[in-house]
Amino acid sequence: MIRNAAFAVVVLIAALARASTTGKVMGIVTDPDGEALIGASVVIEGTSFGSMTDAAGEYYIPMLSPGEYTVVARMVGMGSVTKEGVTVVADHSTRIDFQLTQEASGQTVIQVTDQRSLILEDVPSTIHVIDRDEIKLMPVAGILDVVRRQPGVVSRGGALHVRGGRAGEVAYMLDGIEVDSPLLDSYFSPVPLVALEQASITTGGLTAEYGNAMSGVVNMVTREGGDDYSGEIMIRRGEMSEFGWENESRNYSTPAENDNYRSDCWNVEAAAGGPEPLTSHLLPLLGVRVPGKARVFGSASWLRSGRNLEDSRGFWENNWQNGLSASGKLTYRPSGGTRMSLLATYSYRQSGWDEWLWSRYDQSVFIGGDAVLGGNPDYALPIRHREDYGFTFGLTQVLSDQVFVDFKANRGRFCNWRRIRSEDGGYRGEGYGPSDWVAFYLPEPRLADSLGFYHQGVHPDVWLESQSFTNTARVDVTSRFGPTFELKGGVEGRYYDIYDYSVYNQGSGSNFVSLFEAFPYSGSAYVQTTSRFSGGLVVNAGLRYDYFNANTDRFSPEDSGVVAVEAKTQLSPRIGITNPVTERDVFFATYGHYFQMPNLNQLYFGTDYSITSDNSIVGNPDLDAERTNAYELGFRHRLTDLSSIAVSAFYKDITGLVRTAQHYSETYNDYFLYENDDSHGNVRGAEVRLLRLPGTWWSGNISYTYSIAKGRYSSPTEAYRYATEGLQINIGEDNYLDWDQRHTADGHLTLECPRGDGPRLAGYPVLEGTSLSLDWTWGSGFPYSPPPGQSVIVQVNTERYPFTMQTDLGLARKIWTGPVTMELGMTVYNLFNRRNLDKIYDVEWYNETGEPGGLAANPGAWSPARHAVLRMGISW
C-alpha cells in the first residue's frame, strides 16, 4: 500500500524528462516581393497535418514522426508549390520557406536535398543524426556499433566512453523512455536495428530536457507502419564483430573476454508494417467505420553463434550465444491533432562464459606429478541470461495552433541471471538461501597448471539473480509565442522495484553473498526556452530540478545503528547560443551543469543481507550524485547543401565520482564502502568533422578528435583491486584514465549507384543498385601501468599501448523485380588483417617478452583477425 502511494505521489512531482519522438516543420510563406502571405495553407501531403499562416506569414506543423515528407503550400488565386524530400528530425524543427507566384492555377515542384545540416544549424549542441537508410549501409549489427563510430566516443574493454567520461554516463532513449539498466547504467534493450527509423547521438550541450546523464544521450525512434503494406527479411551468415553489449562488471566479477566477436554466426532479421488490419479492413467489411488511421509495425531478430567454438584467434570452450529481440508498434491518429502509440519490446540472450584460462578444462594434464583427468566445462562455467521487456504508451495532443502536449507512460523489466549446471540436474546452489552458501556450498578447489589453465574446480561467479522493474510517467508541454520564442516544460515520475541476489566464491572458503531489495523513486521538472533574435541569434536557456529518494535507511558501523538516508536534489542550469556569422557559418557555445546518480548496485549492494569474508564491498544508499560542469565552443561551416564541416573545443570538470574506500569495524572487519571521491577529474579536447550527407552516388564523413582525460580512479572498484593486491596509488596526483586515447580518427565512405543510373551495357545499367562502403578507424595507444617492482606505489598509466587501426569493407548489390527488391552483400572486417593489441594480461611478461597474453598466451590480447559475414535480403 505504501509503495503504491509513493508511486502515485512521485508521478505527480516529476523526474528525468526526456526528448520528444516527433519533429516539427515551420517556415514563412511570401509573395514574389517578399511580403508575408496571411491565410495560406501548408499541408503535409498524404497526412491530415497542416497549418494556416498567421499575420507574419509564419506556419507551424508539429507532431511529425521522423522521416521524409512532401510539403505543399497553396493559396486562393496563387499557384501552389510542392517541396519533396523534406527531412524531419526527432525533437528538432525543419524550416521550409515558400514563395508563391500570382497564378490562378499551376503547380511548382521542388526537390529538396537532404537538409539535416540546415536543420541543426541553430542547435547549440553536438548532435550526430543517422537515419535507417544510412544504418543499412554501415557494417554494424547493433546501435552500440553506431554510437562507437561517432567522434568523441572511445570503446575500451567492453564499455563506451563519451568525451572522456566513465562508462555508464550515457542515457539511451527508446521512443522517449530511458532503457538503461538501473542497476548498472548499461544499455539493456537491444531492439533490432531494422526497427529504428532514426537515431541521434548528442555528445555535447545537453539541454534541460535531459537529466541523469553526464556525457551524452542516444535518442532512438522506432518506425511506424505506412499507408501500404511493406516488409523486409535479412539473413546473415559468417563471422561478425558486434559491440552489442556493454561491460557487465559487478563488484568482484569482471566481464567475459570475447563477447563482441561472434563466430559461426546465423542472424535473421524481419520486419513488416502497414495499415492495422482490424480497423482498416475487417471492421469496414462489417459496416463499422473507425475514424482516423491506425498503423502497425513489427520487427524481430534472431541470432545464434559460437557453435563451432572457434574464432579468428583461437578456440574458446564456452563461446556460444543465442539471442532474440522483437518489437511491435501500434499508432492511431483519430484526427490531425491527436496521435496515440503503443510500443512493446522484448529481448533475450543466453550465452556461455568465454574466459581463456578455462578453455582447457576438459584436457588431461600432469600437475605436480599427479595425473588430472580434467572435467566437463558444462558443470564448471556459468551460463548467462539477460531478458527484458517494456511497454510504452504515448499520447500527443494539439491544444491550439501554438501549443501541444506529449504524455508517456512506461513499464519496463530488466532481468539478469547466471547459473552453473549441476551434474545431477538443475543448477549448483538451487534452492539455497544466503547462509546456505557458507554452510553447504563446498566446491572442489580450483586446480590450475603451470600456465594458469584450470582443470578442476568451479568458476567463482556461481550465482546471480537480478530483476528490476521501472514505472515511468511524464508530461511535456511545448508552446510557441510567435516565430521568435518557444517555451517547453515537463514533469516526470519514476518508481523502481529492485531485487538482486549474488554469490561470488573466491575459493578457500571465501564467499561473498549479497541479497537486497530496494524501492527508490525519483522526480524532476524542467523548463526550456528558445529565443530567436534579429540577425539569426538563437539562445537556448533551461533549468531543471531533480529529486531522488533512496527510500531506505543505512547501517552505520561508526554509529552502531541505523541512520536515515536523506533525499538528494539537484539544480542544473543549461545555456547555449548559436549565432550566424555569415549565411554559411554559425558559431555556437554551451555551458551546463550535469549530474548522474550512481547506479543502484553501488547504492544497495550487500545492504540488506551480506555474508562475506574480509575485504568485502558494501553499498552506500547515501551516495550523492556525480557531477560535471561542461563547456563547449565551436562553429559549423556549410560547404554545400549536402556537405559541412564542424569544429569544436570542449572542457569538462568532473566531481564526486564513486570509488571504494577502505574501512574497518568490528561488524565487517576490513571492508570497502562505495563513496563519493573528493577529487576532480577533467577532460579537455577538440573535434573536427567533415560530413557529406547522402546524395547522388556518394556520402561520407571523416573526423579527428584530440582528447586528454585525467582523474584519480578509472573505475569505482579500482582502489579495491589495488588494495587487495597489496598496492596503492599516490592519491595526491591525477592519472591518465584507462580510456585516455589522445588521438582518434575515423572515416566512412559510401558509393552507391542509383537505380537506372551508371554505365550501360546493351542498354542495361550494369551497376545500378551496387554499393561499396569503407570504414576506417585509427587511434593512438591507450595507457597502462608498468609493473610496480619492489614498490607498493603503482605508477598509474604512465606507459602506452601501440596505436590501433582497422579497415572494414562492405559490398552489396540490389536487384529490382517489380515491387520486390532483393539484396546480396558481404562485409569484411579488418580487411588488411592487422593485429591490434587490445589488452595486456600480464604487464611484467609483456615488458620482458613482448607477449601480451601472458604465460597462457591468451589470444584475447589481440583484436580479431580478418573475417567476413555474408547477407541476403528481400524487401517489398
Secondary structure, DSSP 8 states (H G I E B T S, - for coil): -HHHHHHHHHHHH-------S-EEEEEEEE-TTS-B-TT-EEEETTSS-EEE--TTSEEEEEEE-SEEEEEEEEETTEEEEEEEEEEE-TTSEEE--EE--S-SS-EEEEE----HHHHGGG--SEEEEEEHHHHHHSS-SSHHHHHHTSTTEEEETTEEEETT--TT-EEEEETTEE-B-TTT--B-----GGGEEEEEEEEE---TT--S-SSEEEEEEE----SS-EEEEEEEEEEEE---S----BTTB---S-TTEEEEEEEEEEEEEEE-HIIIIIHHHTT---SSEEEEEEEEEEEEE-TT-B-SS-B-TT--EEEEEEEEEEEEEEETTEEEEEEEEEEEEEE----GGGTTTTS-EEETTEEE----GGGTS-EEEEEEEEEEEEEEEE-SSSEEEEEEEEEEEEEEEEE-B-TTSSBTTTT--TTHHHHT------EE-TTS-EEES--SEEEEEEEEEEEEEEEEEEEE-STTEEEEEEEEEEEEEEEEEEEEEEETTEEEEEEEEE--EEEEEEEEEEEE-TTS-EEEEEEEEEEEE--SEEEETTTTEEEE---EEEEEEEEEEEEESSSSEEEEEEEEEEEE---HHHHHTTSSEEEE-SSEEE--TT---EEEEEEEEEEEEE-SSSEEEEEEEEEEEEE--EEEEEEEETTTEEEEEEEE-SSEEEEEEEEEEEEE-S-SSEEEEEEEEEEEEEES-SSTTHHHHHHHTT-B--TTS-EE-TT--SEEEEEEEEEE--TT-S-EETTEETTTTEEEEEEEEEE---EE----TT-SB--TT-EE---EEEEEEEEEEEEEETTEEEEEEEEEESTT----B---S-HHHHHHHS-TTTTTT-GGGB---SEEEEEEEEE-
